[in-house]
Amino acid sequence: MGRAFVYVIVGGGVAAGYAALEFTRKGVSDGELCIISDEPVAPYERPALSKGFLLPEDPTRLPSFHTCVGANDEILTPKWYKEHGIELVLGTRVKSVDARRLTLVTSTGETITYNFLIIATGARALKLEEFGVEGSDAENVCYLRDLSDADRLATAIQSSSNGNAVVIGGGYIGMECAASLVINKINVTMVLAGAHCMARLFTPKIATFYEDYYMGKGVKFIKGTVLTSFEFDSDKKVTAVNLKDGNQLPADLVVVGIGIRPNISLFEGQLIIEKGGIKVNSQMQSSESSVYAIGDVATFPVKLYGEMRRLEHVDFARKSARHAVSAIMEPEKTGEFDYLPCFYSRFFAFSWQFYGDHVGEVVHFGEYDEGKVFGAYWVKEGHLVGCFLEGGTKEQYETISKATQLKPAVTDMEELEREGLGFTQTVVSQQKPLHVWHAVTGVVVAASVTAFAFWYGRRRRRW
C-alpha cells in the first residue's frame, strides 16, 4: 500500500518547518504536503539545544521552540500541522528514493509518490570513531545535533555538577556548550586542534577577546592537539581523555563538536553532488527538475561572489526553505536566490553577527572590551566583502548587512579603521559604493550588550 502527495519534504529539521509555513502562505491545499522525519517530534529550532535547553533553572522545552519562533513567527506545533492539513510522518526514516520515478520508500515499507520533493535532511555530527577514537557509546560522552542528543547532554550535566568537563572542538557547538557548562557550575577545559576558537571565521584578535573572557570564567584552553583515546572505569564511563601532546585530562563529562557531514547518501548517483552537497540552481532546484534541496545539504550559487558554496547555518536553512517553496509554487514570480552569507551566535552576554566573505585583508575597529561595540572588515581587491560586529543594535546589524551587499570600494585601510562602523553607515545612507576617503565621519552608536540582549535575547532567550 502507498500514498501520493503533491509535495514531500524529506527531513524534519529547521528548514522543513520554515518550508511548511511558506507552503501554507502560498496556498497549499489540505492533504497535498507531507513531511517525513526520523525524529519523533515536529520541526524545531536547533539553536535552542545549546542554549536555553541546557539552562540549570527553568530550561527551555518543547513546544516553546518549535519552528518558526526563531524568526519571531508562528509556533508550528503538531496541532498546527493537523489544522493545516499537513501530514507529519514522524519517527520514520526514508530507506530509498527513486528521483526519476518520483517515489520513495520508508523504513516501514510504505511507498510514497510525489510531484515535487524537497530534500531537507540536514547533517549528522561527525563521530570520534571516524578519526580512529573509540568510546562514543559511553554514557558521559555527548554530541549535540538533535533533541535526543540534547536530552542526553542535559542528563549528563545534572550528574556532573562541580565536576570536570572536556569539550573537544572550538566551533559553534564547542563555544556555546562550554558557556552552558560554565553556567551549570562545571569546570571546563576546551581542546582545540587549531590555534584559536572559531578558526574558520574568527581572526586571532577576535578569538583572543572571547577566549580571554572564557578564561576569566575559569575555562582552560589546550590548543594544537587532538584527542587520541579515553580512560574508562569498570562501568565503562569515561574518567579521563588522553591527548596527542601527552596531556591527560580528568573528565566527568565529554562534549564532542568536531564538525558535521550532510545527509546526502540517499541521492548519490541520482543527483549531481558538488562540494559535499547536492548541487542546485538559483531556485534551489537540483539536476532532477522535480527535486529541490535546502539547508545544510544544498550547494548553491552565491550570486554576490559568482561561485558555488554550501553553508552550514540556521539563517541559510530558513531562507533557502522559503525560496524553494516560492520557486515551486510561484515560479513566474520568483527571482534568483540572492543570499548574503550570514553567521551569528550567542554565548554568555555576547552576541555577534557576520555577513559576507572572510577573505582578503582584515581591518579591526572599535574597542575590544566587554560591553563595547567592536568588529572587523574584510577587504579584497579594493572592496569590502565581509563584516563582523559584536554587541550591535538591530539597526547596526542591518546596516553592516546592507553595506556588505553593496561591496563598496575601499582605498585607504587606515582611514577605514578610523571610520569604523561609521563607514558602513555612510555607505548605506548614500545607497551606493563609496570610496573611503569620501566618507563623512559617521556617528558610532555605543550600544551596550544589555541593550542588544533586550531585542535579541529577551525575545529569544528561551530558545
VOKE-724497 format. One record per residue (C-alpha): residue number from 0; residue in three letters; y, z, x. Coordinates in nm, 2 decimals, decimal comma. Example, Ala and Ser with C-alpha at 12.3 -4.5 7.8 and 13.67 -1.06 7.14 Angstrom:
2
> 0_ALA_-0,45_0,78_1,23
> 1_SER_-0,11_0,71_1,37
END
This chain:
463
> 0_MET_0,00_0,00_0,00
> 1_GLY_0,35_-0,07_0,12
> 2_ARG_0,71_-0,07_0,02
> 3_ALA_1,01_-0,30_0,06
> 4_PHE_1,37_-0,23_0,12
> 5_VAL_1,67_-0,44_0,19
> 6_TYR_1,79_-0,22_0,48
> 7_VAL_1,58_0,01_0,70
> 8_ILE_1,71_0,24_0,97
> 9_VAL_1,46_0,35_1,23
> 10_GLY_1,57_0,68_1,38
> 11_GLY_1,73_0,98_1,22
> 12_GLY_2,00_1,09_1,47
> 13_VAL_2,38_1,09_1,46
> 14_ALA_2,40_0,71_1,43
> 15_ALA_2,17_0,69_1,13
> 16_GLY_2,38_0,94_0,94
> 17_TYR_2,70_0,75_1,00
> 18_ALA_2,54_0,42_0,92
> 19_ALA_2,41_0,57_0,59
> 20_LEU_2,76_0,68_0,49
> 21_GLU_2,90_0,34_0,58
> 22_PHE_2,64_0,17_0,37
> 23_THR_2,74_0,37_0,06
> 24_ARG_3,10_0,29_0,12
> 25_LYS_3,02_-0,08_0,14
> 26_GLY_2,84_-0,07_-0,19
> 27_VAL_2,47_-0,04_-0,11
> 28_SER_2,26_-0,01_-0,43
> 29_ASP_2,01_0,26_-0,52
> 30_GLY_1,67_0,20_-0,36
> 31_GLU_1,80_-0,06_-0,11
> 32_LEU_1,82_0,17_0,20
> 33_CYS_1,55_0,36_0,38
> 34_ILE_1,58_0,59_0,69
> 35_ILE_1,27_0,67_0,88
> 36_SER_1,29_0,96_1,13
> 37_ASP_1,03_1,16_1,32
> 38_GLU_1,24_1,47_1,28
> 39_PRO_1,18_1,69_0,97
> 40_VAL_1,54_1,71_0,88
> 41_ALA_1,82_1,48_0,77
> 42_PRO_2,05_1,34_1,04
> 43_TYR_2,28_1,60_1,21
> 44_GLU_2,54_1,63_1,47
> 45_ARG_2,36_1,68_1,80
> 46_PRO_2,66_1,82_1,99
> 47_ALA_2,62_2,14_1,79
> 48_LEU_2,29_2,21_1,96
> 49_SER_2,45_2,30_2,30
> 50_LYS_2,75_2,49_2,15
> 51_GLY_2,76_2,66_1,81
> 52_PHE_2,38_2,67_1,77
> 53_LEU_2,35_2,89_2,08
> 54_LEU_2,62_3,15_2,00
> 55_PRO_2,49_3,51_2,02
> 56_GLU_2,67_3,60_1,69
> 57_ASP_2,68_3,40_1,37
> 58_PRO_2,53_3,09_1,53
> 59_THR_2,57_2,75_1,35
> 60_ARG_2,27_2,64_1,14
> 61_LEU_2,20_2,36_0,91
> 62_PRO_2,32_2,24_0,67
> 63_SER_2,66_2,31_0,83
> 64_PHE_2,63_2,04_1,10
> 65_HIS_2,47_1,76_0,91
> 66_THR_2,65_1,43_0,97
> 67_CYS_2,92_1,34_0,92
> 68_VAL_3,11_1,67_0,97
> 69_GLY_3,17_1,57_1,33
> 70_ALA_3,43_1,32_1,22
> 71_ASN_3,57_1,55_0,96
> 72_ASP_3,40_1,35_0,69
> 73_GLU_3,14_1,43_0,42
> 74_ILE_2,84_1,65_0,50
> 75_LEU_2,53_1,44_0,42
> 76_THR_2,27_1,70_0,31
> 77_PRO_1,93_1,59_0,18
> 78_LYS_2,07_1,62_-0,17
> 79_TRP_2,35_1,37_-0,08
> 80_TYR_2,09_1,11_0,02
> 81_LYS_1,90_1,16_-0,31
> 82_GLU_2,21_1,13_-0,51
> 83_HIS_2,30_0,80_-0,34
> 84_GLY_1,95_0,65_-0,39
> 85_ILE_1,87_0,65_-0,02
> 86_GLU_1,51_0,70_0,08
> 87_LEU_1,46_0,96_0,36
> 88_VAL_1,12_0,93_0,52
> 89_LEU_1,12_1,24_0,75
> 90_GLY_0,87_1,38_1,00
> 91_THR_0,73_1,03_1,03
> 92_ARG_0,70_0,81_1,34
> 93_VAL_0,72_0,43_1,34
> 94_LYS_0,40_0,32_1,51
> 95_SER_0,48_-0,05_1,53
> 96_VAL_0,74_-0,31_1,44
> 97_ASP_0,70_-0,69_1,40
> 98_ALA_1,05_-0,81_1,43
> 99_ARG_0,98_-1,17_1,34
> 100_ARG_0,78_-1,08_1,03
> 101_LEU_1,03_-0,82_0,92
> 102_THR_0,77_-0,55_0,89
> 103_LEU_0,69_-0,21_1,04
> 104_VAL_0,40_0,04_1,02
> 105_THR_0,45_0,41_1,01
> 106_SER_0,23_0,68_1,16
> 107_THR_0,09_0,75_0,81
> 108_GLY_-0,04_0,39_0,79
> 109_GLU_0,23_0,27_0,54
> 110_THR_0,36_-0,08_0,58
> 111_ILE_0,73_-0,13_0,51
> 112_THR_0,91_-0,46_0,49
> 113_TYR_1,29_-0,51_0,52
> 114_ASN_1,56_-0,78_0,52
> 115_PHE_1,77_-0,60_0,79
> 116_LEU_1,66_-0,35_1,04
> 117_ILE_1,89_-0,11_1,23
> 118_ILE_1,75_0,05_1,55
> 119_ALA_1,89_0,40_1,59
> 120_THR_1,60_0,55_1,78
> 121_GLY_1,83_0,72_2,03
> 122_ALA_1,69_0,85_2,36
> 123_ARG_1,45_1,11_2,49
> 124_ALA_1,51_1,37_2,76
> 125_LEU_1,36_1,29_3,10
> 126_LYS_1,08_1,54_3,18
> 127_LEU_1,02_1,70_3,52
> 128_GLU_0,67_1,55_3,53
> 129_GLU_0,83_1,21_3,57
> 130_PHE_0,96_1,34_3,90
> 131_GLY_0,63_1,49_4,01
> 132_VAL_0,70_1,85_3,90
> 133_GLU_0,46_2,02_3,66
> 134_GLY_0,54_2,30_3,42
> 135_SER_0,74_2,17_3,13
> 136_ASP_0,50_2,32_2,89
> 137_ALA_0,58_2,68_3,00
> 138_GLU_0,74_2,87_2,71
> 139_ASN_1,05_2,96_2,91
> 140_VAL_1,12_2,60_3,04
> 141_CYS_1,36_2,43_2,79
> 142_TYR_1,51_2,09_2,73
> 143_LEU_1,78_2,01_2,47
> 144_ARG_1,76_1,69_2,28
> 145_ASP_1,68_1,78_1,92
> 146_LEU_1,66_2,06_1,67
> 147_SER_1,32_2,18_1,78
> 148_ASP_1,44_2,20_2,14
> 149_ALA_1,74_2,40_2,03
> 150_ASP_1,52_2,64_1,83
> 151_ARG_1,30_2,69_2,13
> 152_LEU_1,60_2,75_2,36
> 153_ALA_1,77_2,99_2,12
> 154_THR_1,45_3,20_2,11
> 155_ALA_1,42_3,20_2,49
> 156_ILE_1,78_3,31_2,52
> 157_GLN_1,72_3,60_2,29
> 158_SER_1,44_3,73_2,51
> 159_SER_1,64_3,67_2,84
> 160_SER_1,95_3,89_2,78
> 161_ASN_2,08_4,01_3,11
> 162_GLY_1,81_3,81_3,28
> 163_ASN_1,83_3,51_3,52
> 164_ALA_1,86_3,15_3,41
> 165_VAL_1,83_2,85_3,63
> 166_VAL_2,00_2,53_3,49
> 167_ILE_1,87_2,21_3,65
> 168_GLY_2,14_1,94_3,63
> 169_GLY_2,51_1,93_3,61
> 170_GLY_2,58_1,68_3,34
> 171_TYR_2,68_1,74_2,98
> 172_ILE_2,37_1,94_2,89
> 173_GLY_2,38_2,14_3,21
> 174_MET_2,75_2,23_3,18
> 175_GLU_2,75_2,30_2,81
> 176_CYS_2,43_2,51_2,82
> 177_ALA_2,54_2,70_3,12
> 178_ALA_2,86_2,81_2,93
> 179_SER_2,65_2,91_2,63
> 180_LEU_2,41_3,11_2,85
> 181_VAL_2,71_3,30_3,01
> 182_ILE_2,84_3,38_2,66
> 183_ASN_2,49_3,52_2,59
> 184_LYS_2,52_3,75_2,89
> 185_ILE_2,27_3,58_3,11
> 186_ASN_2,31_3,53_3,48
> 187_VAL_2,32_3,16_3,56
> 188_THR_2,25_2,95_3,87
> 189_MET_2,31_2,58_3,85
> 190_VAL_2,11_2,34_4,07
> 191_LEU_2,28_2,01_4,13
> 192_ALA_2,13_1,71_4,31
> 193_GLY_2,48_1,58_4,40
> 194_ALA_2,79_1,71_4,55
> 195_HIS_2,95_1,84_4,22
> 196_CYS_2,91_1,86_3,85
> 197_MET_2,95_1,56_3,61
> 198_ALA_2,91_1,34_3,92
> 199_ARG_2,91_1,02_3,71
> 200_LEU_3,26_1,09_3,57
> 201_PHE_3,45_1,37_3,74
> 202_THR_3,64_1,33_4,07
> 203_PRO_3,58_1,61_4,33
> 204_LYS_3,92_1,76_4,23
> 205_ILE_3,84_1,77_3,86
> 206_ALA_3,49_1,90_3,93
> 207_THR_3,62_2,17_4,16
> 208_PHE_3,86_2,31_3,89
> 209_TYR_3,58_2,35_3,64
> 210_GLU_3,33_2,48_3,90
> 211_ASP_3,58_2,74_4,02
> 212_TYR_3,62_2,86_3,66
> 213_TYR_3,24_2,88_3,61
> 214_MET_3,21_3,08_3,93
> 215_GLY_3,47_3,32_3,80
> 216_LYS_3,24_3,38_3,51
> 217_GLY_2,95_3,46_3,75
> 218_VAL_2,78_3,12_3,77
> 219_LYS_2,63_3,02_4,10
> 220_PHE_2,61_2,66_4,22
> 221_ILE_2,34_2,53_4,46
> 222_LYS_2,42_2,16_4,55
> 223_GLY_2,25_1,88_4,72
> 224_THR_1,89_1,98_4,64
> 225_VAL_1,63_1,95_4,37
> 226_LEU_1,36_2,15_4,20
> 227_THR_1,01_2,10_4,36
> 228_SER_0,79_2,35_4,19
> 229_PHE_0,76_2,67_3,98
> 230_GLU_0,61_3,01_4,03
> 231_PHE_0,41_3,14_3,73
> 232_ASP_0,29_3,48_3,61
> 233_SER_-0,05_3,55_3,46
> 234_ASP_0,08_3,44_3,12
> 235_LYS_0,19_3,10_3,26
> 236_LYS_0,55_3,19_3,23
> 237_VAL_0,79_3,07_3,50
> 238_THR_0,91_3,35_3,72
> 239_ALA_1,09_3,15_3,99
> 240_VAL_1,19_2,80_4,08
> 241_ASN_1,14_2,65_4,43
> 242_LEU_1,40_2,41_4,56
> 243_LYS_1,36_2,14_4,82
> 244_ASP_1,61_2,31_5,05
> 245_GLY_1,38_2,61_5,08
> 246_ASN_1,56_2,84_4,83
> 247_GLN_1,35_3,03_4,57
> 248_LEU_1,54_3,15_4,26
> 249_PRO_1,42_3,41_4,02
> 250_ALA_1,40_3,28_3,67
> 251_ASP_1,35_3,43_3,32
> 252_LEU_1,46_3,10_3,17
> 253_VAL_1,49_2,74_3,30
> 254_VAL_1,71_2,48_3,12
> 255_VAL_1,65_2,12_3,23
> 256_GLY_1,91_1,85_3,18
> 257_ILE_1,83_1,56_3,42
> 258_GLY_1,91_1,26_3,20
> 259_ILE_1,77_1,06_2,92
> 260_ARG_1,58_0,73_2,85
> 261_PRO_1,65_0,51_2,55
> 262_ASN_1,36_0,49_2,30
> 263_ILE_1,30_0,11_2,31
> 264_SER_0,93_0,07_2,37
> 265_LEU_0,86_-0,05_2,02
> 266_PHE_1,08_-0,35_2,08
> 267_GLU_0,99_-0,45_2,44
> 268_GLY_0,85_-0,80_2,44
> 269_GLN_1,02_-0,88_2,10
> 270_LEU_1,39_-0,84_2,17
> 271_ILE_1,60_-0,91_2,48
> 272_ILE_1,63_-0,60_2,69
> 273_GLU_1,93_-0,56_2,93
> 274_LYS_2,04_-0,26_3,14
> 275_GLY_1,78_-0,04_2,99
> 276_GLY_1,88_-0,11_2,63
> 277_ILE_1,85_-0,37_2,35
> 278_LYS_2,10_-0,65_2,41
> 279_VAL_2,33_-0,70_2,12
> 280_ASN_2,63_-0,92_2,05
> 281_SER_2,98_-0,81_1,93
> 282_GLN_2,83_-0,75_1,58
> 283_MET_2,56_-0,51_1,72
> 284_GLN_2,31_-0,79_1,64
> 285_SER_2,00_-0,83_1,86
> 286_SER_1,83_-1,15_1,97
> 287_GLU_1,65_-1,14_1,63
> 288_SER_1,92_-1,21_1,37
> 289_SER_1,78_-0,95_1,12
> 290_VAL_1,77_-0,67_1,38
> 291_TYR_2,07_-0,46_1,49
> 292_ALA_2,08_-0,18_1,75
> 293_ILE_2,33_0,11_1,77
> 294_GLY_2,39_0,42_1,98
> 295_ASP_2,21_0,50_2,30
> 296_VAL_1,97_0,21_2,27
> 297_ALA_2,23_-0,07_2,25
> 298_THR_2,36_-0,27_2,54
> 299_PHE_2,68_-0,43_2,41
> 300_PRO_2,97_-0,64_2,53
> 301_VAL_3,27_-0,43_2,62
> 302_LYS_3,55_-0,67_2,53
> 303_LEU_3,82_-0,50_2,74
> 304_TYR_3,62_-0,54_3,06
> 305_GLY_3,42_-0,85_2,99
> 306_GLU_3,08_-0,71_3,07
> 307_MET_2,77_-0,57_2,90
> 308_ARG_2,72_-0,19_2,90
> 309_ARG_2,50_0,08_2,75
> 310_LEU_2,68_0,41_2,67
> 311_GLU_2,53_0,75_2,60
> 312_HIS_2,78_0,94_2,39
> 313_VAL_2,82_1,05_2,03
> 314_ASP_3,15_0,87_1,99
> 315_PHE_2,99_0,54_2,05
> 316_ALA_2,69_0,63_1,83
> 317_ARG_2,93_0,69_1,54
> 318_LYS_3,15_0,39_1,58
> 319_SER_2,87_0,14_1,66
> 320_ALA_2,69_0,25_1,34
> 321_ARG_2,99_0,18_1,13
> 322_HIS_3,05_-0,16_1,28
> 323_ALA_2,69_-0,27_1,25
> 324_VAL_2,68_-0,18_0,88
> 325_SER_3,01_-0,36_0,83
> 326_ALA_2,87_-0,67_1,01
> 327_ILE_2,56_-0,67_0,78
> 328_MET_2,73_-0,60_0,45
> 329_GLU_3,06_-0,79_0,51
> 330_PRO_3,01_-1,04_0,79
> 331_GLU_3,30_-1,26_0,70
> 332_LYS_3,54_-0,96_0,71
> 333_THR_3,40_-0,80_1,03
> 334_GLY_3,56_-0,90_1,37
> 335_GLU_3,43_-0,83_1,72
> 336_PHE_3,34_-0,48_1,82
> 337_ASP_3,64_-0,39_2,04
> 338_TYR_3,53_-0,05_2,17
> 339_LEU_3,71_0,15_2,43
> 340_PRO_3,46_0,37_2,62
> 341_CYS_3,52_0,73_2,53
> 342_PHE_3,37_1,05_2,65
> 343_TYR_3,45_1,41_2,58
> 344_SER_3,31_1,76_2,60
> 345_ARG_3,40_2,13_2,53
> 346_PHE_3,29_2,44_2,72
> 347_PHE_3,43_2,79_2,73
> 348_ALA_3,80_2,74_2,63
> 349_PHE_3,83_2,40_2,78
> 350_SER_3,83_2,06_2,61
> 351_TRP_3,87_1,73_2,78
> 352_GLN_3,86_1,36_2,69
> 353_PHE_3,82_1,05_2,89
> 354_TYR_3,90_0,69_2,80
> 355_GLY_3,82_0,36_2,97
> 356_ASP_3,66_0,30_3,31
> 357_HIS_3,62_0,53_3,60
> 358_VAL_3,66_0,27_3,88
> 359_GLY_3,93_0,20_4,13
> 360_GLU_4,18_0,43_4,29
> 361_VAL_4,24_0,78_4,13
> 362_VAL_4,57_0,95_4,08
> 363_HIS_4,57_1,31_3,96
> 364_PHE_4,86_1,46_3,77
> 365_GLY_4,96_1,79_3,62
> 366_GLU_4,89_2,15_3,72
> 367_TYR_4,52_2,21_3,78
> 368_ASP_4,54_2,57_3,64
> 369_GLU_4,38_2,74_3,34
> 370_GLY_4,58_2,69_3,02
> 371_LYS_4,76_2,39_3,16
> 372_VAL_4,76_2,02_3,07
> 373_PHE_4,63_1,80_3,36
> 374_GLY_4,45_1,48_3,41
> 375_ALA_4,38_1,17_3,62
> 376_TYR_4,44_0,80_3,61
> 377_TRP_4,21_0,53_3,74
> 378_VAL_4,38_0,21_3,87
> 379_LYS_4,20_-0,11_3,95
> 380_GLU_4,36_-0,43_4,07
> 381_GLY_4,70_-0,30_3,98
> 382_HIS_4,62_-0,20_3,62
> 383_LEU_4,54_0,13_3,45
> 384_VAL_4,18_0,12_3,35
> 385_GLY_4,09_0,48_3,28
> 386_CYS_4,24_0,82_3,19
> 387_PHE_4,11_1,18_3,18
> 388_LEU_4,30_1,46_3,01
> 389_GLU_4,23_1,83_2,98
> 390_GLY_4,39_2,06_2,73
> 391_GLY_4,59_1,79_2,54
> 392_THR_4,70_1,78_2,18
> 393_LYS_4,57_1,54_1,93
> 394_GLU_4,87_1,32_1,98
> 395_GLN_4,84_1,32_2,36
> 396_TYR_4,48_1,21_2,34
> 397_GLU_4,57_0,93_2,10
> 398_THR_4,84_0,83_2,35
> 399_ILE_4,61_0,80_2,65
> 400_SER_4,36_0,61_2,44
> 401_LYS_4,62_0,35_2,33
> 402_ALA_4,77_0,32_2,68
> 403_THR_4,43_0,27_2,84
> 404_GLN_4,35_-0,01_2,59
> 405_LEU_4,68_-0,18_2,69
> 406_LYS_4,58_-0,19_3,06
> 407_PRO_4,94_-0,15_3,18
> 408_ALA_5,04_-0,27_3,53
> 409_VAL_5,09_-0,01_3,80
> 410_THR_5,25_-0,09_4,13
> 411_ASP_5,37_0,25_4,26
> 412_MET_5,09_0,51_4,28
> 413_GLU_5,33_0,79_4,39
> 414_GLU_5,56_0,73_4,10
> 415_LEU_5,26_0,72_3,87
> 416_GLU_5,16_1,07_3,99
> 417_ARG_5,52_1,20_3,94
> 418_GLU_5,53_1,05_3,59
> 419_GLY_5,20_1,20_3,49
> 420_LEU_5,14_1,20_3,12
> 421_GLY_5,49_1,06_3,06
> 422_PHE_5,37_0,72_3,19
> 423_THR_5,13_0,66_2,91
> 424_GLN_5,38_0,80_2,65
> 425_THR_5,63_0,54_2,77
> 426_VAL_5,38_0,26_2,77
> 427_VAL_5,27_0,33_2,42
> 428_SER_5,63_0,37_2,29
> 429_GLN_5,71_0,02_2,41
> 430_GLN_5,37_-0,12_2,30
> 431_LYS_5,33_-0,35_2,59
> 432_PRO_5,20_-0,33_2,96
> 433_LEU_5,47_-0,18_3,17
> 434_HIS_5,54_-0,16_3,54
> 435_VAL_5,55_0,20_3,66
> 436_TRP_5,89_0,16_3,83
> 437_HIS_6,04_0,07_3,49
> 438_ALA_5,91_0,37_3,32
> 439_VAL_6,17_0,61_3,19
> 440_THR_6,07_0,97_3,28
> 441_GLY_5,87_1,09_2,98
> 442_VAL_5,86_1,44_2,85
> 443_VAL_5,53_1,61_2,92
> 444_VAL_5,44_1,83_2,63
> 445_ALA_5,29_2,15_2,76
> 446_ALA_5,02_2,20_2,50
> 447_SER_4,80_2,51_2,57
> 448_VAL_4,42_2,51_2,53
> 449_THR_4,46_2,76_2,25
> 450_ALA_4,68_2,51_2,05
> 451_PHE_4,43_2,23_2,10
> 452_ALA_4,15_2,46_2,00
> 453_PHE_4,32_2,51_1,67
> 454_TRP_4,29_2,14_1,60
> 455_TYR_3,96_2,06_1,77
> 456_GLY_3,79_2,39_1,79
> 457_ARG_3,87_2,57_1,47
> 458_ARG_3,78_2,28_1,25
> 459_ARG_3,46_2,20_1,45
> 460_ARG_3,37_2,52_1,63
> 461_ARG_3,07_2,59_1,41
> 462_TRP_2,90_2,26_1,53
END
